[in-house]
């Protein structure tokens, strides 16, 4: 692992949540489907298939982006780490999961050195529940 990835993972794992959010969240505000309009502009300019990502978690936003030809495909990582059953949620007719991804990006930094999973404590009733979910998800992903 690179020095930069190791330093980032260490800082995110050592700092208390309020400090990490204050330091690493400066100027950041969540916007659903944040890159959809950029994807549209790329698609119009280059005339090739475009994959959009970033902030997609609601079925209606994804369907709108595809229907309005903002992009040709949508990629997701964080929402699927937070809710590995997200496609089942959509198949059941729901627009978003009961416990949605917060887009805190802890998964992006921690999975550099730890198992894949959601590391946002606010999404779980306890640290034990969070750890159990990560271990369940990790076991499922290695079975395939």
DSSP file (Angstrom, degrees, kcal/mol; ACC not computed):
  #  RESIDUE AA STRUCTURE BP1 BP2  ACC     N-H-->O    O-->H-N    N-H-->O    O-->H-N    TCO  KAPPA ALPHA  PHI   PSI    X-CA   Y-CA   Z-CA
    1    1 A X              0   0    0      0, 0.0   112,-0.0     0, 0.0   111,-0.0   0.000 360.0 360.0 360.0 143.3    0.0    0.0    0.0
    2    2 A X     >  -     0   0    0      1,-0.1     4,-2.3     4,-0.0     5,-0.2  -0.260 360.0-115.0 -71.3 160.0    1.2    3.5   -0.8
    3    3 A X  H  > S+     0   0    0      1,-0.2     4,-2.8     2,-0.2     5,-0.2   0.912 116.5  52.8 -59.6 -43.4    2.3    5.9    1.9
    4    4 A X  H  > S+     0   0    0      1,-0.2     4,-2.6     2,-0.2    -1,-0.2   0.924 110.6  45.7 -61.5 -46.3   -0.6    8.2    0.9
    5    5 A X  H  > S+     0   0    0      1,-0.2     4,-2.5     2,-0.2    -1,-0.2   0.899 114.4  49.1 -64.7 -39.9   -3.3    5.5    1.2
    6    6 A X  H  X S+     0   0    0     -4,-2.3     4,-2.3     2,-0.2    -2,-0.2   0.913 112.3  47.6 -66.2 -42.7   -1.8    4.3    4.5
    7    7 A X  H  X S+     0   0    0     -4,-2.8     4,-2.8     2,-0.2    -2,-0.2   0.931 113.1  48.3 -63.1 -46.4   -1.8    7.8    5.9
    8    8 A X  H  X S+     0   0    0     -4,-2.6     4,-2.4     1,-0.2     5,-0.2   0.933 113.2  47.1 -60.5 -47.5   -5.4    8.5    4.8
    9    9 A X  H  X S+     0   0    0     -4,-2.5     4,-1.6     1,-0.2    -1,-0.2   0.898 112.7  50.4 -62.4 -40.3   -6.6    5.2    6.2
   10   10 A X  H  X S+     0   0    0     -4,-2.3     4,-2.0    -5,-0.2     5,-0.3   0.942 111.0  47.7 -63.3 -47.8   -4.8    5.9    9.5
   11   11 A X  H  X S+     0   0    0     -4,-2.8     4,-2.3     1,-0.2    -2,-0.2   0.916 112.4  48.6 -60.8 -43.9   -6.2    9.4    9.9
   12   12 A X  H  < S+     0   0    0     -4,-2.4    -1,-0.2     1,-0.2    -2,-0.2   0.797 115.9  44.5 -68.0 -27.2   -9.8    8.3    9.2
   13   13 A X  H  < S+     0   0    0     -4,-1.6    -1,-0.2    -5,-0.2    -2,-0.2   0.737 118.8  40.8 -87.4 -23.8   -9.4    5.4   11.7
   14   14 A X  H  < S+     0   0    0     -4,-2.0    -2,-0.2    -5,-0.2    -3,-0.2   0.857  95.8  82.7 -93.5 -40.3   -7.8    7.4   14.4
   15   15 A X  S  < S-     0   0    0     -4,-2.3     2,-0.0    -5,-0.3     5,-0.0  -0.388  85.8-110.0 -69.6 140.2   -9.6   10.7   14.4
   16   16 A X    >>  -     0   0    0      1,-0.1     4,-2.5    -2,-0.1     3,-0.6  -0.343  35.2-107.5 -61.7 153.1  -12.9   11.0   16.3
   17   17 A X  H 3> S+     0   0    0      1,-0.3     4,-2.7     2,-0.2     5,-0.2   0.875 117.6  53.0 -53.6 -46.0  -15.9   11.4   13.9
   18   18 A X  H 3> S+     0   0    0      1,-0.2     4,-1.7     2,-0.2    -1,-0.3   0.864 112.8  45.2 -62.8 -34.6  -16.5   15.0   14.6
   19   19 A X  H <> S+     0   0    0     -3,-0.6     4,-2.7     2,-0.2     5,-0.3   0.908 112.0  50.9 -73.6 -42.3  -12.9   15.9   13.9
   20   20 A X  H  X S+     0   0    0     -4,-2.5     4,-2.9     1,-0.2     5,-0.4   0.923 112.3  47.2 -60.9 -44.0  -12.8   13.8   10.7
   21   21 A X  H  X S+     0   0    0     -4,-2.7     4,-1.3    -5,-0.2    -1,-0.2   0.901 113.2  48.7 -64.4 -40.2  -15.9   15.5    9.4
   22   22 A X  H  < S+     0   0    0     -4,-1.7    -2,-0.2    -5,-0.2    -1,-0.2   0.904 120.8  35.5 -66.1 -41.2  -14.6   18.9   10.3
   23   23 A X  H >< S+     0   0    0     -4,-2.7     3,-0.7     1,-0.1    -2,-0.2   0.952 127.7  32.0 -79.0 -51.8  -11.2   18.4    8.6
   24   24 A X  H 3< S+     0   0    0     -4,-2.9    -3,-0.2    -5,-0.3    -2,-0.2   0.585 115.9  57.4 -87.7  -9.3  -12.1   16.2    5.6
   25   25 A X  T ><  +     0   0    0     -4,-1.3     3,-2.3    -5,-0.4    -1,-0.2   0.277  68.5 141.3-104.1  11.6  -15.6   17.7    5.0
   26   26 A X  T <  S-     0   0    0     -3,-0.7     3,-0.1     1,-0.3    -4,-0.1  -0.330  82.2  -1.9 -57.3 124.8  -14.6   21.3    4.5
   27   27 A X  T 3  S+     0   0    0      1,-0.2     2,-0.4    -2,-0.1    -1,-0.3   0.505 101.6 132.4  75.8   4.0  -16.7   22.8    1.8
   28   28 A X    <   +     0   0    0     -3,-2.3     2,-0.4     2,-0.0    -1,-0.2  -0.753  26.0 170.6 -96.2 133.1  -18.5   19.5    1.0
   29   29 A X        -     0   0    0     -2,-0.4     2,-0.1    -3,-0.1    -3,-0.0  -0.989  35.1-115.7-138.5 129.9  -22.2   19.3    0.7
   30   30 A X        -     0   0    0     -2,-0.4     2,-0.4    72,-0.1    73,-0.0  -0.400  31.3-179.4 -68.1 136.1  -24.0   16.2   -0.5
   31   31 A X    >   -     0   0    0     -2,-0.1     3,-1.0     0, 0.0    -2,-0.0  -0.962  29.1-122.0-134.9 117.6  -25.9   16.5   -3.8
   32   32 A X  T 3  S+     0   0    0     -2,-0.4    24,-0.2     1,-0.3    23,-0.2  -0.290  95.8   4.1 -57.7 141.3  -27.8   13.5   -5.1
   33   33 A X  T >  S+     0   0    0     22,-1.7     3,-1.9     1,-0.1     4,-0.4   0.891  82.5 175.2  49.8  46.6  -26.6   12.4   -8.6
   34   34 A X  T <  S+     0   0    0     -3,-1.0     4,-0.3    20,-0.7     3,-0.2   0.758  71.2  42.9 -56.7 -30.6  -23.9   15.0   -8.5
   35   35 A X  T 3> S+     0   0    0     19,-0.9     4,-2.7    18,-0.4    -1,-0.3   0.364  82.9  99.6-100.7   6.0  -22.3   14.1  -11.7
   36   36 A X  H <> S+     0   0    0     -3,-1.9     4,-2.1    18,-0.2    -1,-0.2   0.908  86.0  45.4 -61.4 -43.5  -25.4   13.5  -13.8
   37   37 A X  H  > S+     0   0    0     -4,-0.4     4,-2.1    -3,-0.2    -1,-0.2   0.887 112.7  51.1 -69.5 -36.9  -25.3   16.9  -15.5
   38   38 A X  H  > S+     0   0    0     -4,-0.3     4,-2.5     2,-0.2    -2,-0.2   0.914 108.9  52.5 -62.6 -41.3  -21.5   16.6  -16.2
   39   39 A X  H  X S+     0   0    0     -4,-2.7     4,-2.9     1,-0.2    -2,-0.2   0.911 107.4  51.9 -59.9 -42.6  -22.2   13.2  -17.7
   40   40 A X  H  X S+     0   0    0     -4,-2.1     4,-2.4     1,-0.2    -1,-0.2   0.925 109.8  48.8 -59.5 -45.2  -24.8   14.7  -20.0
   41   41 A X  H  X S+     0   0    0     -4,-2.1     4,-1.9     2,-0.2    -2,-0.2   0.907 112.8  47.3 -63.7 -42.2  -22.3   17.4  -21.1
   42   42 A X  H  X S+     0   0    0     -4,-2.5     4,-3.0     2,-0.2     5,-0.5   0.935 110.8  52.3 -61.8 -46.0  -19.7   14.7  -21.8
   43   43 A X  H  X S+     0   0    0     -4,-2.9     4,-1.6    27,-0.3    -2,-0.2   0.902 111.8  45.7 -59.0 -43.3  -22.2   12.5  -23.7
   44   44 A X  H  < S+     0   0    0     -4,-2.4    -1,-0.2    -5,-0.2    -2,-0.2   0.850 117.3  44.8 -67.9 -34.2  -23.2   15.5  -25.9
   45   45 A X  H  < S+     0   0    0     -4,-1.9    -2,-0.2    -5,-0.2    -1,-0.2   0.886 124.1  28.1 -79.7 -40.1  -19.6   16.5  -26.6
   46   46 A X  H  < S-     0   0    0     -4,-3.0    -3,-0.2    -5,-0.2    -2,-0.2   0.636  86.0-142.5-103.3 -14.9  -17.9   13.1  -27.3
   47   47 A X     <  +     0   0    0     -4,-1.6     2,-0.3    -5,-0.5    -4,-0.1   0.848  61.4 112.4  56.9  38.7  -20.8   11.1  -28.7
   48   48 A X  S    S-     0   0    0     -6,-0.2    -1,-0.2    -5,-0.2    -2,-0.1  -0.906  80.5 -74.7-130.4 163.1  -19.8    7.8  -27.0
   49   49 A X        -     0   0    0     -2,-0.3     2,-0.4    -3,-0.1    22,-0.0  -0.321  50.9-156.8 -59.2 138.5  -21.4    5.8  -24.2
   50   50 A X        -     0   0    0     -3,-0.0    22,-3.0     2,-0.0    23,-1.5  -0.957  10.6-153.4-123.2 135.8  -21.0    7.5  -20.8
   51   51 A X  E     -a   73   0A   0     -2,-0.4     2,-0.3    21,-0.2    23,-0.2  -0.942  16.2-159.4-106.7 124.8  -21.1    5.9  -17.3
   52   52 A X  E     +a   74   0A   0     21,-2.5    23,-2.8    -2,-0.5     2,-0.3  -0.771  15.7 167.3-102.3 149.1  -22.1    8.3  -14.5
   53   53 A X  E     +a   75   0A   0     -2,-0.3   -18,-0.4    21,-0.2    23,-0.1  -0.928  26.4  86.5-146.8 173.4  -21.4    7.8  -10.8
   54   54 A X  S    S+     0   0    0     21,-0.5   -19,-0.9    -2,-0.3   -20,-0.7   0.753  93.7   9.2  98.3  99.3  -21.5    9.8   -7.6
   55   55 A X  S    S+     0   0    0      1,-0.3   -22,-1.7   -22,-0.2     2,-0.6   0.616  78.8 141.4  84.8  13.5  -24.6   10.2   -5.4
   56   56 A X        +     0   0    0     19,-0.2    -1,-0.3   -24,-0.2    23,-0.2  -0.806  14.4 120.6 -90.6 121.4  -26.9    7.7   -7.1
   57   57 A X        +     0   0    0     -2,-0.6     2,-0.4     1,-0.2    40,-0.3   0.397  50.7  82.5-149.4 -21.2  -29.0    5.8   -4.5
   58   58 A X     >  -     0   0    0     -3,-0.3     4,-1.9     1,-0.1     3,-0.3  -0.801  69.0-140.4 -97.5 133.8  -32.6    6.5   -5.4
   59   59 A X  H  > S+     0   0    0     36,-2.8     4,-2.7    -2,-0.4     5,-0.2   0.888 101.4  54.7 -57.8 -42.6  -34.3    4.5   -8.1
   60   60 A X  H  > S+     0   0    0      1,-0.2     4,-2.2     2,-0.2    -1,-0.2   0.872 106.7  50.8 -64.0 -36.3  -36.2    7.5   -9.5
   61   61 A X  H  > S+     0   0    0     -3,-0.3     4,-2.4     2,-0.2    -1,-0.2   0.904 112.0  47.7 -65.8 -40.4  -33.0    9.5   -9.9
   62   62 A X  H  X S+     0   0    0     -4,-1.9     4,-2.2     2,-0.2     5,-0.2   0.933 112.5  48.2 -65.4 -45.3  -31.3    6.6  -11.8
   63   63 A X  H  X S+     0   0    0     -4,-2.7     4,-3.0     1,-0.2     5,-0.2   0.886 112.2  49.9 -63.2 -38.6  -34.3    6.1  -14.0
   64   64 A X  H  X S+     0   0    0     -4,-2.2     4,-2.9    -5,-0.2     6,-0.3   0.932 109.4  50.5 -65.0 -46.3  -34.5    9.9  -14.8
   65   65 A X  H  <>S+     0   0    0     -4,-2.4     5,-2.7     1,-0.2     6,-1.0   0.894 117.1  41.0 -60.0 -40.1  -30.8   10.1  -15.6
   66   66 A X  H ><5S+     0   0    0     -4,-2.2     3,-1.3     3,-0.2    -2,-0.2   0.918 115.7  49.0 -74.0 -44.1  -31.1    7.1  -18.0
   67   67 A X  H 3<5S+     0   0    0     -4,-3.0    -2,-0.2     1,-0.3    -3,-0.2   0.900 112.6  47.6 -62.8 -41.8  -34.5    8.2  -19.5
   68   68 A X  T 3<5S-     0   0    0     -4,-2.9    -1,-0.3    -5,-0.2    -2,-0.2   0.343 113.3-121.9 -82.9   8.1  -33.3   11.7  -20.1
   69   69 A X  T < 5 +     0   0    0     -3,-1.3    -3,-0.2     2,-0.2    -2,-0.1   0.830  66.9 141.1  54.4  38.6  -30.1   10.3  -21.7
   70   70 A X  S   <S-     0   0    0     -5,-2.7   -27,-0.3    -6,-0.3     2,-0.3   0.808  79.6  -5.6 -71.4 -30.1  -27.8   12.0  -19.3
   71   71 A X        -     0   0    0     -6,-1.0    -1,-0.2     1,-0.1   -20,-0.2  -0.936  59.1-131.1-153.6 170.7  -25.8    8.8  -19.3
   72   72 A X  S    S+     0   0    0    -22,-3.0     2,-0.3     1,-0.3   -21,-0.2   0.688  90.2  11.1-101.4 -25.5  -25.9    5.3  -20.7
   73   73 A X  E     -a   51   0A   0    -23,-1.5   -21,-2.5    -8,-0.0     2,-0.4  -0.955  65.5-136.3-146.7 162.9  -25.1    3.5  -17.5
   74   74 A X  E     -a   52   0A   0     -2,-0.3     2,-0.4   -23,-0.2   -21,-0.2  -0.992  13.3-157.8-126.5 132.2  -24.7    4.2  -13.8
   75   75 A X  E     -a   53   0A   0    -23,-2.8   -21,-0.5    -2,-0.4     2,-0.4  -0.876  13.0-179.6-107.6 140.7  -22.0    2.9  -11.5
   76   76 A X        +     0   0    0     -2,-0.4   -19,-0.1   -23,-0.1   -23,-0.0  -0.994  20.1 151.8-138.2 145.3  -22.3    2.7   -7.8
   77   77 A X  S  > S+     0   0    0     -2,-0.4     4,-2.2     3,-0.0     3,-0.4   0.476  74.5  47.1-130.7 -63.1  -20.0    1.5   -5.0
   78   78 A X  H  > S+     0   0    0      1,-0.2     4,-2.4     2,-0.2     5,-0.2   0.901 112.1  50.0 -57.0 -47.1  -20.7    3.2   -1.7
   79   79 A X  H  > S+     0   0    0    -23,-0.2     4,-1.9     1,-0.2    -1,-0.2   0.858 112.9  48.6 -61.1 -31.8  -24.5    2.7   -1.8
   80   80 A X  H  4 S+     0   0    0     -3,-0.4    -1,-0.2     2,-0.2    -2,-0.2   0.815 109.8  50.8 -78.2 -29.2  -24.0   -1.0   -2.6
   81   81 A X  H  < S+     0   0    0     -4,-2.2    37,-0.5     1,-0.2     3,-0.4   0.882 114.8  44.4 -69.6 -37.5  -21.4   -1.4    0.2
   82   82 A X  H  < S+     0   0    0     -4,-2.4     2,-0.3     1,-0.3    -2,-0.2   0.849 132.9  19.4 -72.6 -34.6  -24.0    0.2    2.6
   83   83 A X    ><  +     0   0    0     -4,-1.9     3,-2.0    -5,-0.2    -1,-0.3  -0.697  63.5 179.3-138.9  81.6  -26.8   -1.9    1.2
   84   84 A X  T 3  S+     0   0    0     -3,-0.4     3,-0.3     1,-0.3     4,-0.1   0.724  86.2  56.5 -57.8 -20.0  -25.7   -5.0   -0.6
   85   85 A X  T >>  +     0   0    0      1,-0.2     4,-1.9     2,-0.1     3,-0.6   0.081  69.6 122.5 -96.6  23.3  -29.4   -5.9   -1.2
   86   86 A X  H <> S+     0   0    0     -3,-2.0     4,-2.0     1,-0.3    -1,-0.2   0.853  70.6  53.8 -57.7 -39.3  -30.1   -2.5   -2.9
   87   87 A X  H 3> S+     0   0    0     -3,-0.3     4,-2.3     1,-0.2    -1,-0.3   0.877 107.5  51.4 -65.2 -35.6  -31.4   -4.2   -6.1
   88   88 A X  H <> S+     0   0    0     -3,-0.6     4,-1.7     2,-0.2    -1,-0.2   0.881 105.9  56.0 -65.1 -37.7  -33.8   -6.3   -4.1
   89   89 A X  H  <>S+     0   0    0     -4,-1.9     5,-1.8     1,-0.2    -2,-0.2   0.926 109.9  45.2 -58.4 -45.5  -35.0   -3.1   -2.5
   90   90 A X  H ><5S+     0   0    0     -4,-2.0     3,-1.9     1,-0.2    -2,-0.2   0.901 109.3  55.0 -65.9 -40.8  -35.8   -1.6   -5.9
   91   91 A X  H 3<5S+     0   0    0     -4,-2.3    -1,-0.2     1,-0.3    -2,-0.2   0.798 101.5  59.6 -63.0 -27.7  -37.4   -4.9   -7.0
   92   92 A X  T 3<5S-     0   0    0     -4,-1.7    -1,-0.3    -3,-0.2    -2,-0.2   0.437 123.7-105.8 -80.3   1.0  -39.8   -4.6   -4.0
   93   93 A X  T < 5S+     0   0    0     -3,-1.9     2,-0.2     1,-0.3    -3,-0.2   0.505  76.3 134.6  91.0   4.1  -41.0   -1.3   -5.4
   94   94 A X      < -     0   0    0     -5,-1.8    -1,-0.3     1,-0.1   -35,-0.1  -0.612  51.1-144.6 -87.6 150.0  -39.1    1.0   -2.9
   95   95 A X  S    S+     0   0    0     -2,-0.2   -36,-2.8     1,-0.2     2,-0.3   0.775  79.2   1.5 -83.6 -29.3  -37.3    4.1   -4.1
   96   96 A X  S    S-     0   0    0    -38,-0.2    -1,-0.2    -7,-0.1   -38,-0.1  -0.977  86.2 -84.8-153.9 161.9  -34.4    3.9   -1.6
   97   97 A X    >   -     0   0    0     -2,-0.3     3,-0.6   -40,-0.3   -11,-0.0  -0.267  33.8-120.4 -69.6 158.0  -33.2    1.7    1.2
   98   98 A X  T 3  S+     0   0    0      1,-0.3     2,-0.5     2,-0.0    -1,-0.1   0.861 113.5  35.1 -62.8 -35.9  -34.5    2.1    4.8
   99   99 A X  T 3  S-     0   0    0    -17,-0.0    -1,-0.3     0, 0.0     3,-0.1  -0.706  93.1-164.7-120.3  76.8  -31.0    2.8    6.0
  100  100 A X    <   -     0   0    0     -3,-0.6     2,-0.1    -2,-0.5   -21,-0.0  -0.101  28.5 -91.3 -67.9 159.8  -29.4    4.7    3.1
  101  101 A X        -     0   0    0      1,-0.1    -1,-0.1   -22,-0.1   -22,-0.1  -0.422  26.3-151.6 -61.9 139.8  -25.7    5.3    2.5
  102  102 A X        -     0   0    0     -2,-0.1    -1,-0.1    -3,-0.1   -72,-0.1   0.481  29.2-128.2 -92.9  -4.1  -24.6    8.6    4.1
  103  103 A X        +     0   0    0      1,-0.1    -2,-0.1   -25,-0.0   -24,-0.0   0.855  59.5 146.3  57.2  37.6  -21.8    9.1    1.5
  104  104 A X        -     0   0    0      1,-0.1    -1,-0.1   -26,-0.1    -3,-0.0   0.700  53.2-137.5 -74.5 -19.6  -19.4    9.6    4.3
  105  105 A X     >  +     0   0    0      1,-0.1     4,-1.4     3,-0.0     5,-0.2   0.560  65.5 127.8  71.9  11.1  -16.7    7.9    2.3
  106  106 A X  H  > S+     0   0    0      1,-0.2     4,-3.1     2,-0.2     5,-0.3   0.879  71.5  56.6 -62.1 -35.2  -15.4    6.0    5.2
  107  107 A X  H  > S+     0   0    0      1,-0.2     4,-2.0     2,-0.2    -1,-0.2   0.893 103.2  54.6 -62.2 -38.2  -15.7    2.8    3.1
  108  108 A X  H  4 S+     0   0    0      1,-0.2    -1,-0.2     2,-0.2    -2,-0.2   0.867 117.6  34.2 -64.6 -36.4  -13.4    4.4    0.5
  109  109 A X  H >< S+     0   0    0     -4,-1.4     3,-0.8     2,-0.1     4,-0.3   0.867 119.9  46.5 -88.2 -38.4  -10.7    5.1    3.0
  110  110 A X  H >X S+     0   0    0     -4,-3.1     4,-2.3     1,-0.2     3,-1.7   0.823 100.4  64.4 -77.4 -30.4  -11.0    2.1    5.3
  111  111 A X  T 3< S+     0   0    0     -4,-2.0    -1,-0.2    -5,-0.3    -2,-0.1   0.520  83.7  78.9 -75.6   0.2  -11.2   -0.6    2.7
  112  112 A X  T <4 S+     0   0    0     -3,-0.8    -1,-0.3     1,-0.1    -2,-0.2   0.810 120.8   6.9 -68.2 -28.9   -7.7    0.2    1.6
  113  113 A X  T <4 S+     0   0    0     -3,-1.7     2,-0.2    -4,-0.3    -2,-0.2   0.471 129.6  56.1-129.3  -8.7   -6.6   -1.7    4.7
  114  114 A X  S  < S-     0   0    0     -4,-2.3     3,-0.1     1,-0.1     0, 0.0  -0.743  94.5 -74.9-122.4 168.9   -9.8   -3.3    6.1
  115  115 A X        -     0   0    0     -2,-0.2    -1,-0.1     1,-0.1    -2,-0.1  -0.227  59.8 -88.9 -62.4 153.7  -12.5   -5.6    4.6
  116  116 A X  S    S+     0   0    0     -5,-0.1     2,-0.3    22,-0.1    22,-0.2  -0.330  78.5  95.9 -58.8 141.5  -15.1   -4.1    2.3
  117  117 A X  S    S-     0   0    0     -3,-0.1     2,-0.5    20,-0.1   -35,-0.2  -0.911  76.1 -62.4 159.4 177.8  -18.1   -2.8    4.0
  118  118 A X        -     0   0    0    -37,-0.5    16,-0.1    -2,-0.3    15,-0.1  -0.807  35.4-177.7 -92.9 127.0  -19.9    0.3    5.5
  119  119 A X        +     0   0    0     -2,-0.5     2,-0.9    15,-0.0    -1,-0.1   0.046  40.7 122.0-112.4  23.4  -18.0    1.9    8.3
  120  120 A X    >   -     0   0    0      1,-0.2     3,-1.9    10,-0.1     4,-0.2  -0.779  46.1-162.3 -90.7 104.0  -20.5    4.7    9.2
  121  121 A X  G >  S+     0   0    0     -2,-0.9     3,-1.7     1,-0.3    -1,-0.2   0.788  84.0  67.5 -58.2 -29.3  -21.4    4.2   12.9
  122  122 A X  G 3  S+     0   0    0      1,-0.3    -1,-0.3    -3,-0.1    -2,-0.0   0.694  92.7  61.1 -67.4 -16.0  -24.5    6.3   12.6
  123  123 A X  G <  S+     0   0    0     -3,-1.9     2,-0.3   -24,-0.0    -1,-0.3   0.539 103.3  58.8 -84.6  -6.2  -26.1    3.7   10.3
  124  124 A X  S <  S-     0   0    0     -3,-1.7     3,-0.1    -4,-0.2     4,-0.0  -0.867  76.4-131.8-126.4 155.4  -25.9    1.0   13.0
  125  125 A X  S    S+     0   0    0     -2,-0.3     2,-0.3     1,-0.2    -1,-0.1   0.716  91.5   0.3 -77.4 -19.6  -27.3    0.6   16.5
  126  126 A X  S  > S-     0   0    0      1,-0.1     4,-1.9    -5,-0.0    -1,-0.2  -0.980  71.9-106.6-158.8 165.3  -23.9   -0.5   17.8
  127  127 A X  H  > S+     0   0    0     -2,-0.3     4,-2.8     1,-0.2     5,-0.2   0.859 119.6  58.0 -64.3 -34.8  -20.3   -1.1   16.8
  128  128 A X  H  > S+     0   0    0      2,-0.2     4,-2.4     1,-0.2    -1,-0.2   0.906 105.2  49.0 -62.7 -41.4  -21.0   -4.8   17.1
  129  129 A X  H  > S+     0   0    0      2,-0.2     4,-2.2     1,-0.2    -1,-0.2   0.913 112.0  49.3 -64.0 -42.0  -23.8   -4.6   14.6
  130  130 A X  H  X S+     0   0    0     -4,-1.9     4,-2.3     1,-0.2    -2,-0.2   0.937 112.3  47.4 -62.4 -47.1  -21.6   -2.7   12.2
  131  131 A X  H  X S+     0   0    0     -4,-2.8     4,-2.5     1,-0.2    -1,-0.2   0.890 110.9  51.7 -62.6 -39.7  -18.8   -5.2   12.5
  132  132 A X  H  X S+     0   0    0     -4,-2.4     4,-2.5    -5,-0.2    -1,-0.2   0.901 110.0  49.3 -64.1 -40.7  -21.2   -8.1   12.0
  133  133 A X  H  X S+     0   0    0     -4,-2.2     4,-2.8     2,-0.2     5,-0.2   0.910 111.3  49.2 -65.4 -42.4  -22.5   -6.5    8.8
  134  134 A X  H  X S+     0   0    0     -4,-2.3     4,-2.9     2,-0.2    -2,-0.2   0.930 113.4  46.3 -62.4 -45.2  -19.0   -6.0    7.5
  135  135 A X  H  X S+     0   0    0     -4,-2.5     4,-2.3     2,-0.2    -2,-0.2   0.884 113.2  49.8 -66.0 -37.8  -18.0   -9.6    8.2
  136  136 A X  H  X S+     0   0    0     -4,-2.5     4,-2.1     2,-0.2    -2,-0.2   0.933 114.0  44.8 -64.4 -45.9  -21.3  -10.8    6.7
  137  137 A X  H  X S+     0   0    0     -4,-2.8     4,-2.5     2,-0.2    -2,-0.2   0.918 113.6  50.2 -64.5 -44.0  -20.8   -8.8    3.6
  138  138 A X  H  X S+     0   0    0     -4,-2.9     4,-1.6     1,-0.2    -1,-0.2   0.897 110.7  49.2 -63.2 -40.5  -17.1   -9.8    3.3
  139  139 A X  H  X S+     0   0    0     -4,-2.3     4,-0.9     1,-0.2    -1,-0.2   0.901 112.4  48.7 -65.5 -40.2  -17.9  -13.5    3.7
  140  140 A X  H  X S+     0   0    0     -4,-2.1     4,-0.6     1,-0.2     3,-0.5   0.899 110.1  50.8 -65.2 -41.2  -20.6  -13.1    1.0
  141  141 A X  H  < S+     0   0    0     -4,-2.5     3,-0.3     1,-0.2    -1,-0.2   0.789 110.3  49.1 -71.7 -26.9  -18.2  -11.3   -1.4
  142  142 A X  H  < S+     0   0    0     -4,-1.6    -1,-0.2     1,-0.2    -2,-0.2   0.638 100.1  66.3 -86.1 -13.1  -15.5  -14.0   -1.0
  143  143 A X  H  <        0   0    0     -4,-0.9    -1,-0.2    -3,-0.5    -2,-0.2   0.724 360.0 360.0 -75.2 -20.9  -17.9  -16.8   -1.6
  144  144 A X     <        0   0    0     -4,-0.6    -1,-0.2    -3,-0.3    -2,-0.1   0.449 360.0 360.0 -87.0 360.0  -18.5  -15.7   -5.2
